[in-house]
Amino acid sequence: MNSLLRKAFWICALIFLGSTHIVSAQGYPEKAIRLMVGYAPGGLTDGVARTLAPQLSDILGKQVVVENRGGGGSSIATDLVAKSPADGYTLLMADQALISNPSLFSSLPYDTLKDLQPVALVGTAASVIVVNSALPVRDLKALITLAKSKPGTLNYASGGNGTMTHLAGELFKQVARVDIVHVPYKGTGPAVVDLLGGQVPMMFSSIGPVAQYIKSGQLIALAVTGETRSPALPSVPTLSELGLAQATVIGYWGMMAPTGIPGDVAEKLMKAVNDAVKRPDVNQRLVALGIDPSFATGARYEKILSTEIPKWAQVIKFANIRID
């Protein structure tokens, strides 16, 4: 009899614990949510986070607060999220660094695919190849011809070592078989200033910071690196259109959580991101930043990461790039 009572007690306890978990998940969120950004305020990823945060606050009914933890190519913020409780209250606004960092650093304090769980993809972005209008080229073919005629003398700027724009340049070098020299800057802003001033003749850039100068004619856009033309630069051809499909580069921006958050919490967050991205004002703001709003589920985002990480590992190894 005592044995039967003990069994009945444990069954009731398990049912109670299970129902408690369901209630807590259904009540999510009960407090503010932290959305971590691995860079100082003002950059592209910060812009994406700050575009989404007020919309997510409205949808979820609790404040979503953007926190900037710069350093280590965003690995400091990523590590903070990876080691946070898996309760849905600490999230990461991830970008291309999530994909490239495992190969750029000799070691990381977290395992990208094991310690972090994709919640939703927010959008994608291509880079654009731009030249100062003083450079005597007006299309990509002319640029490649010039680079091949003067190997090792044509410099290209990027927002820094290991950034998406740097890696886009290295992949372009490999595919187009040109010898151009990388000049890293501490951020896209200073690089654009020198490009406009003629200190560097060309640049692989995210679209947002250079779009106005392309429209004014100060910079000439030769190609975008995405699979399709950018909504922000619809008249600029893709590398694929120009015969360099293997040089295609797409950056991915998405939301990550510590591995193990409750499934219904992840589902609620994913739906909130989807609803936010569909809002016209959010859509317009993302496009203005150079982001193509491209919502995808956490499962789809996970597949993208598992494909992109080894792809960029090969490019980084071939170019012998290290940032630590």
Protein Blocks (a to p, Z undefined) as FASTA:
>chain_A
ZZmmmmmmmmmmmmmmmmmmmmmmmmpcfbdcddddfbdehifklmmmmmmmmmmmmmno
pacdddddeejhhmmmmmmmmmpccehpaccdddfklmmmmmmpmbdcbdfklmpccfbd
fbdcdddddddfklccfbfklmmmmmmmmghkaccddfbehiaklmmmmmmmmmnopacd
ddddebjklmmmmmmnopafbdcddfklmmmmmmnomaccfbdcbfbdcfklmmbccfkl
nopamlpccddddddddehiafklmmmmmmmmmmmmmpmklmmmmmmnopacddddfklm
mmmmmmmmmmmmmmmmmnopafZZ
